[in-house]
Amino acid sequence: MPSYTISVSAAIDAEVEQVILDGLNAYNDAITGYSDRQALSVVVRDRETRQVLGGAMGRTSLGLLFLDLFYLPAALRGLGLGSQVLAQFEAEGRRRGCASAVLYTISFQAPEFYERRGWRTFGEISCSPEGTSRVFMSKTLLD
């Protein structure tokens, strides 16, 4: 009989991540008979230096668009750039056939930004520091 060890780490090794990802993806594909997962990013770069300034990252899978990370530096906020990035992210999700989108943000980050763009809160969980929460949101992409 094989023996096993279990370890806890503050780092995610690339090999570990790949084994877990490949295993879960293979399981999901076998159950659903469907494999449409694909990474998605919308990147904002400085026009001259091509330096990455911010943007959005996520993925599409099983007809759902996931917005995992979205960041713009303070100097680029309030200019409509965030709306453009989000619109392009959503448009690509629609192009890939996603009917809905999901994300979570933190109460001090941008829930109002997303609400103004048609996203709706479907859950909220308190977290630290006191008075802060994770806000889970969704949006219908296809009618």
DAHUPE-V599290 format. One record per residue. N is the residue number from 0. SS is DSSP state (h for helix, s for strand, l for the rest). BURIAL is # if it has 9 or more other ideal C-beta (glycine too) atoms within 8 Angstrom, else .. D_CENTER is the distance of its C-alpha to the mean C-alpha in whole Angstrom. Layout:
n->(N & N)
ss->(SS & SS)
burial->(BURIAL & BURIAL)
d_center->(D_CENTER & D_CENTER)
This chain:
n->(0 & 1 & 2 & 3 & 4 & 5 & 6 & 7 & 8 & 9 & 10 & 11 & 12 & 13 & 14 & 15 & 16 & 17 & 18 & 19 & 20 & 21 & 22 & 23 & 24 & 25 & 26 & 27 & 28 & 29 & 30 & 31 & 32 & 33 & 34 & 35 & 36 & 37 & 38 & 39 & 40 & 41 & 42 & 43 & 44 & 45 & 46 & 47 & 48 & 49 & 50 & 51 & 52 & 53 & 54 & 55 & 56 & 57 & 58 & 59 & 60 & 61 & 62 & 63 & 64 & 65 & 66 & 67 & 68 & 69 & 70 & 71 & 72 & 73 & 74 & 75 & 76 & 77 & 78 & 79 & 80 & 81 & 82 & 83 & 84 & 85 & 86 & 87 & 88 & 89 & 90 & 91 & 92 & 93 & 94 & 95 & 96 & 97 & 98 & 99 & 100 & 101 & 102 & 103 & 104 & 105 & 106 & 107 & 108 & 109 & 110 & 111 & 112 & 113 & 114 & 115 & 116 & 117 & 118 & 119 & 120 & 121 & 122 & 123 & 124 & 125 & 126 & 127 & 128 & 129 & 130 & 131 & 132 & 133 & 134 & 135 & 136 & 137 & 138 & 139 & 140 & 141 & 142)
ss->(l & l & l & l & l & l & l & l & l & l & l & l & l & h & h & h & h & h & h & h & h & h & h & h & h & h & h & h & h & h & h & h & l & l & l & l & l & s & s & s & s & s & s & s & s & l & l & l & l & l & l & s & s & s & s & s & s & s & s & s & s & l & l & s & s & s & s & s & s & s & s & l & l & h & h & h & l & l & l & l & h & h & h & h & h & h & h & h & h & h & h & h & h & h & h & l & l & l & l & s & s & s & s & s & s & s & l & l & l & l & h & h & h & h & h & l & l & l & l & s & s & s & s & s & s & s & s & l & l & l & l & s & s & s & s & s & s & s & s & s & l & l & l)
burial->(. & . & . & . & . & . & . & . & . & . & . & . & . & . & . & . & # & . & . & . & . & . & . & . & # & . & . & # & # & . & . & . & . & . & . & # & . & . & . & # & . & # & . & # & # & . & . & . & . & . & . & . & # & # & # & # & # & # & # & # & # & . & # & # & # & # & # & . & . & # & . & # & . & . & . & # & # & . & . & . & # & # & . & . & # & # & # & # & # & # & . & # & # & # & . & # & . & # & . & # & # & # & # & . & # & # & # & . & . & . & # & . & . & # & # & . & # & . & # & . & # & . & . & # & . & . & . & . & . & . & . & # & # & # & # & # & # & # & # & . & # & . & .)
d_center->(40 & 38 & 37 & 33 & 32 & 29 & 27 & 25 & 23 & 21 & 20 & 18 & 21 & 19 & 22 & 21 & 17 & 18 & 21 & 19 & 16 & 19 & 21 & 18 & 17 & 21 & 21 & 19 & 21 & 24 & 23 & 22 & 24 & 21 & 18 & 16 & 13 & 12 & 10 & 9 & 9 & 11 & 14 & 16 & 19 & 23 & 25 & 28 & 27 & 23 & 22 & 18 & 18 & 14 & 11 & 8 & 6 & 4 & 6 & 9 & 11 & 14 & 14 & 11 & 8 & 4 & 2 & 2 & 5 & 8 & 11 & 15 & 18 & 20 & 23 & 20 & 19 & 21 & 22 & 20 & 18 & 15 & 16 & 16 & 13 & 11 & 14 & 14 & 10 & 11 & 15 & 13 & 12 & 15 & 17 & 15 & 17 & 14 & 15 & 13 & 9 & 8 & 6 & 8 & 10 & 13 & 16 & 18 & 15 & 14 & 14 & 17 & 16 & 13 & 16 & 18 & 16 & 17 & 14 & 16 & 15 & 16 & 16 & 17 & 18 & 20 & 19 & 21 & 23 & 25 & 24 & 20 & 18 & 14 & 13 & 11 & 11 & 11 & 13 & 15 & 15 & 18 & 22)
